[in-house]
Amino acid sequence: MNGWRTLFPNAWYITVREFRSRARSRSFIAGTVILAAIAFAATQVPVLIDFAMGASQTHLEVVVRAAGTPADLQVELTGTLNGQNATSDHQPFVVSWLAGGDLAAAQQALEQGKFDALLIVDRDPASQNLAFTLRTDLAADGQVVSTIDNAATLLALDDGLARAGTSIGAVEATAFTVVPVNASSGPANSTSQEVSTNLLSTGLIVLIFMAIITYGTWVAMSVAEEKGSRVMELMLNATTPLQMLAGKVIGNGAAGLTQYGIILAAVVGGLLAQGPIHQAVLGGASSGGPFGGLDPIVLVAFAVLFVLGFLFYSLLYAALGSLVSRQEDVQSATSPLMMLIFVGYFMSIFGLQSMDDTWVKVASFVPFFSPYLMLARVAMGHVALWEFALAVVFLLVGIAAALVAAARIYSAGVLLYGQRVGLRQVLKAARVSR
């Protein structure tokens, strides 16, 4: 118990040493700059999506050869084609209406590339219903052709109603309202908001995954390096294994938090810059809000789960790193832990599509998986505040248990030199370590 009471100041000296050795390295500085630039660029995905949508436009020429068509046929066609996907700044379809026009001239314009598609409206002599012919090189099963097909069906319905003495405008519209599952979730997102939120949420999960592996490996490699060079023997004369464990975890964690703090600042800056960039590039305001469709609560949850997840796994990395005397053996020693990390990561990625499944909810409270799955649930808006708080409590309990276990394994492992360390030997040494 003396080691717990005399944790500082020796642990602080080791912390400072670990932090400086990491933060001053060229790889750390270069990696921080590159990752921050990538993070900033990733936040501009919604702008690229809106730009791509704005750049995609189908020019449709319509030749009407059928007699007695409804007067509002042109308005009906244009409104149907653009009704669902149109915005104030963009119309997916540009329609040229050539009632009674020259079909030969229209065909020639189509062949010259002046239009993407030519829609010919005739009347079936037998049934007197409208008949449509679409000439285009666009994919027959593509979205554009499908949209035109749907619009043509409505035109035929409008024409049939007109011949029956009424019109489609006289038919009372069916009430159709889209509401979220949870009343507190706010209005339903648009397509660009949904895509950007999914991408950014997945990006945050990837960041936690990369951070745990990268910074956890730093801890294990640092322990193995000093143990292999016998520097640890000299350090043990002035400090205790517990102090070394605390110093390495906190020092490498501080370096990791510094790097990810810069990356997170780039993410927040990119999200705040979305509106001005959208305005400058597309001339309109972004629909994603000041944070580009990503709720600031998700960023807070990311910060909490990142810190706790790193502490939990880095303690285990340090314990496993103390079992080997060469850096080359770190990967094999930490491979069981890597498997758990990969399982949690893939569970969160697959869980994004099934947030309400029981297995996702249960696994999100398990400390080994909660840094990923709970973040995924928060990002998708499928978690209550008490659930997040309970997952944090379980994670803190897991950190306490990992600290006790890691301290004993570390205390035993750092003293085992010149031999292949087995699990039975470690457990035996851990039982007598202090």
Summary of the structure (lengths in Angstrom):
residues: 434
radius of gyration: 31.4
end to end distance: 7.3
largest distance: 102.6
contacts: 1345
relative contact order: 0.12
helix: 65%
strand: 6%
